[in-house]
Amino acid sequence: MSLSGLFNRRVRGFRVVEVVGMGVLLTLVTGVYLAKTVAGRERNEIALIVREIEDEKARKRLLEAEVAHLEQPRRIEALAVAMGLQPIAADRETTEDALVDVARNRAAPAPVALPTAPVAAEALASDAPQPIPADVAPSPQPEAPR
């Protein structure tokens, strides 16, 4: 069969070239449709991530403004004056290397003494619930209608 015979051959009334061309065309259309669908999904995901980034940037700016407000020297000074705080004396300052010596020379805190006195039985009895007096009659129960 020659090349011209391939172009002229018919199957069920259609030329083979037309059937092959239609198959290629359908494949291309389907491929383009799938590519656009995937691209649209990715575009939506990218837009969502961009919005999240913008929200985080706005939150970051808000936190930076709050930190700037909280770290104002005048504000900190006013709080220190209100609480009666004063600067550390120069003889109390030390270097990083001397911190180990400071920790070694520091006196151990005194142990906390726990009360060891025995508890009286009357004190324990006062915590018990009060008994119901025997002379109090129980409340009458309503009778059912007959």
WOQUIPE-V457058 format. One record per backbone hydrogen bond with DSSP energy under -0.5 kcal/mol. CO is the residue of the C=O (numbers start at 1). NH is the residue of the N-H. If there is no record, write none. Layout:
BEGIN
co=CO nh=NH
co=CO nh=NH
END
This chain:
BEGIN
co=2 nh=6
co=3 nh=7
co=4 nh=8
co=5 nh=9
co=9 nh=16
co=11 nh=14
co=14 nh=11
co=15 nh=19
co=16 nh=20
co=17 nh=21
co=18 nh=22
co=19 nh=23
co=20 nh=24
co=21 nh=25
co=22 nh=26
co=23 nh=27
co=24 nh=28
co=25 nh=29
co=26 nh=30
co=27 nh=31
co=28 nh=32
co=29 nh=33
co=30 nh=34
co=31 nh=35
co=32 nh=36
co=33 nh=37
co=34 nh=38
co=35 nh=39
co=36 nh=40
co=37 nh=41
co=38 nh=42
co=39 nh=43
co=40 nh=44
co=41 nh=45
co=42 nh=46
co=43 nh=47
co=44 nh=48
co=45 nh=49
co=46 nh=50
co=47 nh=51
co=48 nh=52
co=49 nh=53
co=50 nh=54
co=51 nh=55
co=52 nh=56
co=53 nh=57
co=54 nh=58
co=55 nh=59
co=56 nh=60
co=57 nh=61
co=58 nh=62
co=59 nh=63
co=60 nh=64
co=61 nh=65
co=62 nh=66
co=63 nh=67
co=64 nh=68
co=65 nh=69
co=66 nh=70
co=67 nh=71
co=69 nh=72
co=72 nh=76
co=73 nh=77
co=74 nh=78
co=75 nh=79
co=76 nh=80
co=77 nh=81
co=78 nh=82
co=79 nh=83
co=80 nh=84
co=80 nh=85
co=81 nh=84
co=89 nh=92
co=90 nh=93
co=96 nh=99
co=97 nh=100
co=98 nh=102
co=99 nh=103
co=100 nh=104
co=101 nh=105
co=102 nh=106
co=120 nh=124
co=121 nh=125
co=122 nh=126
co=123 nh=127
co=124 nh=127
co=125 nh=128
co=133 nh=136
co=135 nh=137
END
